[in-house]
Amino acid sequence: MHERYLAATLALAVVVGACTAAQGSPLPGPTGAPPGPVTTLGPAPTTTSTTVMDTTTSTVERLPPEPVKTRLIVSGTGDVNLDPLFVRTFPQTGYEDAWTGLFGAFLADDLTVVNLECSPSKLGTPWVKPWNFRCDPEALPSMAAAGVDIANLANNHGMDFGFEAMLDGRQNLLNVGIEPVGTGADRTQAYAPVVREINGWTIAVVGSGGVNPETGSWIATDDRPGMTSGDDTESIAEAIREAKKYADLVLVTAHWGKNGEATPQRFEIGQAEAWIDAGADGIFGHHQHILQPLVWYKGRPIALGLGNFVWQAFPAAAKRTAIAQFVFEPDGRVFACLVPVVIERTGHPVVQNPEARVCGSGTAR
């Protein structure tokens, strides 16, 4: 849990009271039973006997104690854009304005994952495509201070200024304490998850970039930088299976779907099912620029489309958005909800219940 925010304990308690349990809206297709208890892994202590000078004594081999799991809250958002030429309020308001309407929501959780929809670097030249977004690296410290921990760059704007800028942007994020996911210097790095040890849990986050640029290819290979291929369902499933070998929880942040559509596509539904079958414990979806439902498959939550987050305050339908919160209990119970957020003015999302910063009741739509 972040130590930077003194009200974290209260916020965590309210989250669990407001979030819905795993019998929420079912994802189309077969639905399995809710998950069983989380199994604590690791060798048990062993006892050996030793005889010394005709006196038998028992000695215990002392092993490090297993971490004690406590409640874990993970937040995910849709598209964050820190390009001052696109979000034109920033030169007047400052980049801190992107986060002041959240009332510390990302400091009160345990892990926050966002989709960073711009290249966080001053290097490179624009890729030949209709829209190019360059994050101002000077905006990154305020994002870190707001509590953002992981930024997905596997999307159709993460390399808008080329591979050199993407690699530089990864380092710029690391420099402020935010870990990039979904891109890398080669295929191995791009598919590698971000791994965190929090509240006794090992959590792995995989980045899936299912929306490619209009020209050329950004897909990482063994000898070329790039991003993960989210259109290749099996490649992400394999990354999930590998991460599940050592992680208690595997989460996916997925750039997918059709721009402007409030209804999920059948292809993405199939991917979600395949990835949860492979071991994923939750999915944060984004790209559609409009809010889509939170649904369940085999007791695991899927935020199909989290819309815009730090973005322009239009069109009107895109101003309504949310923070997805997944809550994992040590006894195996899983809760999830959508925290209502409105982009009240350009670059300024606002949590609609500042006191609770969680869903009012049920699974928000």
C-alpha positions in Angstrom: 0.0 0.0 0.0 1.3 3.5 -0.8 2.6 5.2 2.3 2.3 8.5 0.6 -1.4 8.9 1.5 -2.5 8.9 5.1 -6.2 8.1 4.2 -5.3 4.9 2.4 -6.7 2.6 5.1 -10.1 4.2 5.0 -10.3 4.1 1.2 -9.4 0.4 1.1 -12.2 -0.5 3.5 -14.8 1.4 1.5 -13.7 -0.2 -1.7 -14.5 -3.7 -0.5 -17.9 -2.6 0.7 -18.8 -1.0 -2.6 -17.3 -3.3 -5.1 -19.3 -6.2 -6.5 -18.4 -9.9 -6.0 -17.6 -12.3 -8.8 -21.2 -13.0 -9.6 -21.5 -9.8 -11.7 -22.6 -9.5 -15.3 -21.4 -12.6 -17.2 -19.2 -12.4 -20.2 -20.9 -14.1 -23.2 -19.8 -17.7 -23.5 -19.3 -20.4 -20.9 -18.9 -19.3 -17.3 -17.1 -21.4 -14.7 -17.3 -21.5 -11.0 -15.8 -18.7 -8.9 -12.1 -19.2 -7.9 -11.1 -21.3 -4.9 -8.9 -20.0 -2.2 -5.5 -18.7 -3.0 -2.9 -21.3 -2.3 0.2 -20.3 -0.4 3.2 -21.7 -2.2 6.6 -22.7 -0.7 8.2 -25.6 1.2 7.0 -26.3 4.7 9.5 -26.4 7.6 11.1 -29.8 8.2 12.4 -31.4 11.4 15.5 -33.5 11.8 17.0 -35.3 14.8 20.7 -35.2 15.8 22.5 -37.2 18.5 25.3 -35.4 20.3 27.3 -36.9 23.2 24.6 -39.5 23.9 21.9 -36.7 24.2 19.2 -36.6 21.6 17.9 -33.2 20.7 15.5 -31.8 18.0 16.6 -29.0 15.8 14.3 -27.2 13.4 15.5 -26.1 10.0 14.4 -22.4 10.0 13.0 -21.2 6.6 12.0 -17.7 5.8 8.3 -17.3 6.6 5.8 -17.2 3.8 4.6 -13.6 3.1 1.2 -13.0 4.7 -1.3 -11.9 2.0 -3.6 -9.1 2.8 -6.3 -7.4 0.7 -5.0 -6.1 -2.6 -6.6 -3.3 -4.6 -5.4 -2.6 -8.2 -6.7 0.3 -10.3 -6.7 0.6 -14.1 -7.6 3.4 -16.5 -8.1 4.1 -20.1 -6.2 6.6 -22.3 -3.9 9.2 -20.7 -2.5 11.8 -23.0 0.1 14.3 -21.8 0.7 16.1 -25.1 0.2 19.9 -24.5 -0.6 20.4 -28.2 -3.5 18.1 -27.8 -4.6 18.7 -24.3 -4.2 22.5 -24.7 -5.1 23.4 -21.1 -1.8 22.2 -19.7 0.3 25.2 -20.5 -2.1 27.3 -18.3 -3.1 24.8 -15.6 0.1 22.8 -15.3 0.3 19.0 -15.6 -0.7 18.5 -11.9 -4.2 19.5 -13.1 -4.6 16.1 -14.7 -4.6 14.4 -11.2 -6.1 16.9 -8.7 -9.7 15.8 -9.4 -9.0 12.2 -8.3 -8.8 13.1 -4.6 -5.8 10.7 -4.1 -7.5 7.6 -5.6 -4.2 6.3 -6.9 -2.5 6.8 -3.6 -5.2 4.9 -1.7 -4.9 1.8 -3.7 -2.0 -0.7 -3.9 -1.2 -0.6 -7.6 -2.2 1.7 -10.5 -2.0 0.9 -14.2 -2.7 3.4 -17.0 -2.6 3.3 -20.8 -0.2 6.1 -21.8 -1.4 7.2 -25.2 1.6 9.2 -26.3 5.4 8.9 -26.7 7.1 10.2 -23.5 10.2 11.6 -25.2 11.7 14.6 -26.9 13.6 12.5 -29.4 12.7 11.1 -32.8 10.6 12.4 -35.7 6.9 11.9 -36.4 5.8 8.5 -37.8 3.8 8.9 -41.0 0.2 8.6 -39.7 -2.8 10.9 -39.1 -2.3 11.6 -35.4 1.0 11.9 -33.5 1.1 12.5 -29.7 4.3 13.4 -27.9 4.1 13.3 -24.1 6.0 16.1 -22.4 8.6 14.3 -20.2 8.1 17.2 -17.8 4.6 15.9 -17.1 5.9 12.5 -15.8 6.9 13.5 -12.3 3.3 14.7 -11.5 1.9 11.5 -12.8 4.2 9.5 -10.5 3.4 11.8 -7.6 -0.3 11.1 -8.2 0.3 7.4 -7.6 0.6 5.9 -11.1 2.9 2.8 -11.0 2.8 1.2 -14.4 2.2 2.7 -17.9 1.3 0.7 -20.9 3.0 1.9 -24.1 1.7 -1.0 -26.3 -0.9 1.1 -28.2 -1.2 3.0 -31.5 0.5 6.1 -30.1 3.3 4.8 -27.9 5.8 5.0 -30.8 4.5 8.0 -32.6 8.0 9.4 -32.9 9.8 6.2 -33.7 11.7 3.4 -31.9 14.4 5.7 -30.5 11.8 7.9 -28.8 10.0 4.9 -27.5 13.2 3.5 -25.9 14.0 6.9 -24.5 10.5 7.2 -23.2 10.7 3.9 -21.4 13.8 5.3 -19.6 12.1 8.6 -18.8 9.3 6.7 -17.1 11.7 4.6 -15.1 13.5 7.7 -14.1 10.4 8.9 -12.2 9.5 5.5 -10.8 6.9 4.5 -13.3 7.5 1.1 -15.0 6.7 0.8 -18.7 5.1 -2.4 -20.1 4.2 -3.7 -23.5 7.2 -2.4 -25.5 11.0 -3.0 -25.5 14.3 -3.2 -27.2 13.3 -6.6 -28.6 10.6 -9.2 -28.4 11.8 -10.6 -25.0 11.7 -7.2 -23.3 8.3 -6.2 -24.9 6.6 -9.4 -23.7 8.2 -9.3 -20.2 5.7 -8.4 -17.5 6.2 -5.8 -14.8 6.4 -7.7 -11.6 5.7 -6.3 -8.2 5.6 -7.7 -4.6 2.8 -6.1 -2.7 0.9 -7.0 0.4 2.3 -10.6 0.3 1.3 -11.1 -3.3 3.5 -11.4 -6.5 1.7 -9.5 -9.2 2.7 -9.6 -12.9 1.3 -7.1 -15.4 1.4 -7.9 -19.2 0.9 -5.2 -21.8 -1.0 -6.1 -25.0 -0.9 -3.8 -28.0 -3.7 -4.9 -30.3 -4.0 -1.7 -32.4 -1.3 -1.1 -34.9 -0.4 2.1 -36.7 -1.8 2.8 -40.1 1.6 2.5 -41.8 4.5 0.2 -41.2 4.9 -2.2 -38.3 5.6 -1.6 -34.6 5.7 -5.2 -33.6 8.8 -6.2 -31.7 11.0 -9.0 -33.1 14.1 -10.8 -31.8 16.3 -8.1 -33.3 14.1 -5.0 -33.5 12.4 -2.8 -30.9 8.6 -2.5 -30.8 5.5 -3.6 -28.9 3.6 -6.8 -28.2 1.2 -8.1 -30.9 -2.2 -8.0 -29.2 -3.8 -9.2 -32.4 -1.9 -12.5 -31.9 -4.0 -13.9 -29.1 -1.7 -16.8 -28.5 1.4 -14.7 -28.1 -0.2 -12.8 -25.1 -1.6 -16.1 -23.7 2.0 -17.5 -23.7 3.2 -14.4 -21.9 0.5 -15.0 -19.3 1.3 -18.7 -18.9 5.0 -17.8 -18.3 4.2 -15.2 -15.8 1.8 -17.5 -13.9 4.6 -19.9 -13.2 5.8 -17.5 -10.5 3.1 -14.9 -9.9 0.1 -15.2 -7.7 -1.8 -12.8 -9.9 -1.4 -11.9 -13.6 -3.2 -8.9 -15.0 -3.4 -7.7 -18.6 -3.6 -4.1 -19.9 -5.0 -4.5 -23.4 -5.3 -1.9 -26.2 -8.1 -3.4 -28.4 -11.6 -2.9 -29.8 -13.2 -0.5 -32.2 -12.9 3.3 -31.8 -16.2 4.9 -30.8 -18.1 1.6 -30.1 -19.9 1.1 -26.8 -20.5 -2.5 -27.6 -17.6 -4.9 -27.2 -16.4 -6.8 -30.3 -16.6 -10.6 -30.5 -12.9 -10.9 -31.2 -12.0 -9.1 -28.0 -14.5 -11.2 -26.0 -12.8 -14.3 -27.4 -9.4 -12.9 -26.4 -10.5 -12.2 -22.9 -11.7 -15.8 -22.5 -8.5 -17.2 -23.9 -6.3 -15.1 -21.7 -8.2 -15.9 -18.5 -8.1 -19.6 -19.5 -4.3 -19.1 -19.8 -4.2 -17.8 -16.2 -5.0 -14.1 -16.3 -6.8 -12.8 -13.2 -8.1 -9.6 -14.6 -8.0 -7.4 -17.8 -8.0 -3.6 -18.2 -9.2 -2.8 -21.7 -8.9 0.5 -23.6 -8.8 2.2 -27.0 -12.5 2.6 -27.8 -12.6 6.2 -26.4 -15.9 5.4 -24.9 -16.9 3.5 -21.7 -17.8 -0.1 -22.0 -19.1 -2.6 -19.3 -17.3 -4.5 -16.7 -18.1 -8.2 -17.0 -16.9 -11.5 -15.6 -15.6 -14.8 -17.0 -14.8 -17.8 -14.7 -14.9 -15.5 -11.7 -12.4 -13.0 -13.1 -13.2 -9.4 -13.9 -12.8 -7.8 -17.4 -13.1 -4.0 -17.9 -13.8 -4.2 -21.6 -13.3 -0.5 -22.4 -12.2 2.2 -20.0 -12.6 5.1 -22.4 -10.6 8.3 -22.2 -9.1 9.5 -18.9 -6.7 12.4 -19.2 -8.1 13.7 -22.5 -10.1 16.4 -24.2 -13.5 17.1 -22.7 -15.4 16.2 -25.8 -17.4 14.7 -27.5 -20.0 14.6 -24.7 -20.3 10.8 -24.8 -16.6 10.4 -24.2 -16.5 12.6 -21.1 -18.1 9.9 -19.0 -15.4 7.4 -17.9 -14.2 5.3 -14.9 -11.4 3.8 -12.9 -11.6 0.0 -12.8 -10.8 -1.4 -9.4 -10.0 -5.1 -8.9 -9.9 -6.3 -5.3 -8.3 -9.6 -4.4 -8.8 -11.1 -0.9 -6.4 -13.7 0.7 -9.3 -16.2 0.9 -9.7 -16.3 -2.9 -12.7 -13.9 -3.2 -12.5 -11.3 -6.0 -14.4 -8.1 -6.2 -14.5 -5.4 -8.9 -16.2 -2.2 -9.7 -16.0 0.9 -11.9 -15.5 4.1 -10.0 -17.5 6.8 -11.9 -15.3 9.6 -13.3 -16.2 12.6 -15.6 -13.8 14.6 -17.7 -15.3 17.9 -16.4 -12.9 20.0 -18.5 -10.1 19.2 -20.9 -7.3 17.4 -19.1 -9.1 17.2 -15.8 -10.9 14.0 -14.9 -12.9 14.1 -11.7 -14.0 11.3 -9.4 -17.7 11.8 -8.9 -17.8 10.6 -5.2 -14.8 12.3 -3.6 -15.6 10.9 -0.2 -15.5 7.2 -1.2 -13.7 7.2 -4.6 -15.5 3.9 -5.3 -18.7 2.6 -7.0 -21.9 3.5 -5.3 -23.5 0.1 -5.6 -23.4 -2.8 -8.1 -21.1 -3.0 -11.1 -21.1 0.4 -12.7 -21.8 0.6 -16.4 
